[in-house]
Amino acid sequence: MAKTHAAFAFPLPPRQPGTPAYLWLCDVIRSGILAGHLTPGIRLPATRDLAKQYELSRGTVVAAFAQLHAEGYTEPRTGSGTYVCKTIPEHLLKTGRAKETRVFPGRRRNTTRFVRQIGAMSYHEAPSSRAFRANQPALDLFPTTLWAQIAGRRLRKASAFDLLSCEAMGYRPLRDAVANYLNTSRGVKCTAAQIAIVSGLQEAIYYAGLLVLNPGDRVCVEDPGYSGAVRVFNALGARVMPVPVDEQGMTVPKTRSRNVRLVYVTPAHQYPLGVTMSLGRRMELLKWTRTNDVVILEDDYDSEYRYAGRPMPALQGLDVQGVVLFAGSFSKVLFPSLRLGYLVVPPDMVDQVASIKSLISRHAPLLDQAILTEFIAGGHFARHIRRMRQVYAERLDALVSGAERELNGLIEVPRVDGGLQTVGWLNAGGDAKSVAKRAAERGIEVVALSDFWRGGTPRQGLQLGFAAIEPREIKRGLVELRKILREGR
Ligand SMILES: Cc1ncc(COP(=O)(O)O)c(C=O)c1O
């Protein structure tokens, strides 16, 4: 078995005047062992190498090792080197841990309250093709082999420049491709210079918040709505105001508060209800934001998939005053772990976004951006959308017509115009949370819509995903739901 060597990269803290060098080094290694960075059984570097690394005399290092041996932390093995003891005396470990937890207690941010307030978002769940997993594209239909070929080709021609960095706003050819796509397919009016490539829409929401909000400012959000956005606004110290959604999308806020700075909205396919905001409502909302000097953040998370009706122009494209920030993502249209999305900002905000991006993550991973650019340029992006649109339309149809057939009025499933999921209203009564619980016991994944409300009275309903689910499994899910609802009666 290969020996495990310690990667010895501990910075040496300043030496207190009067402390001998060997005790100073001994202290650093001891702390490393107690903190668990140097694990039991690991081999320490040779004294000669350590002396060279820290510009100490070899005698100093030998004396430090002897001291650690005497204290029971390390053991020399003839002809092999010095190892951290397999069993460190328990009392030493306790002392070490206690010491460590006492470091700078008063200077740390009190994260407990902060974390409780924003909540953690767990996206790390296993993929599923079970009825009715929502928010997930059909990952098994993604052309991974083709992606791998493009990736291989692109990596083979990577230059030193590609391995170094790109502009904070993103890889220019990808920004050009996204600008072209947004102008032609989404009715967004922008140039490539206005586009920042970010790590998914979640990061775009965070940047939009940083650009617009001061602590204490108010943000209007859809009710029900996407909790991932609400948590970001809470984390930035803003106050969230829920605004009801009706069959035309988010209603125009009625608040007279002067502190409203931002409206966060999902007009293409309201999350989670799935309605598309009407043109009239879009115009009213734009007028309201202009009058009240409010910025809109338009979240366009899954609008590529549209099955019916005329495509509605993005709010950003209807806006003449530059009050709309537009954000989109490749998570739903390609695959979520790609972590690439975009934020489109008015020209006068470009420099601010570039500064924020360069501070927080410098730029999105360049090679992934380059691979995506080639995927788009080769026509594969458009082809993938076309193919998936057909698959998803069939699955939506299997869900809606299957629900009419199997559920016989127990659940009403509206035929949404687009997206990866819809809802099921429990019109004949029933508590959605308990239905979701009983469904989970039968291998059915549904979420009670009440989880998405934060102000108004929730309607009893379920979120039903269809994109990742084959028609046969959709049918099984509907049959199980029928049994659950009948038992409930
Ligand atoms: C409405 C909405 N906005 C934003 C996001 C975040 O997407 P991304 O994966 O691009 O960060 C999601 C994720 O599910 C979402 O549902």
The ligand as an ORCA input file, in Angstrom:
! r2SCAN-3c Opt
* xyz 0 1
  C     -38.157     29.690    -10.131
  C     -36.702     29.306    -10.033
  N     -35.782     30.269    -10.141
  C     -34.481     29.984    -10.027
  C     -34.021     28.707     -9.815
  C     -32.546     28.446     -9.685
  O     -32.046     27.870    -10.854
  P     -30.517     27.587    -11.112
  O     -30.349     26.108    -11.082
  O     -30.215     28.137    -12.467
  O     -29.715     28.275    -10.053
  C     -34.951     27.664     -9.709
  C     -34.494     26.297     -9.449
  O     -35.233     25.331     -9.408
  C     -36.334     27.976     -9.819
  O     -37.268     27.011     -9.719
*
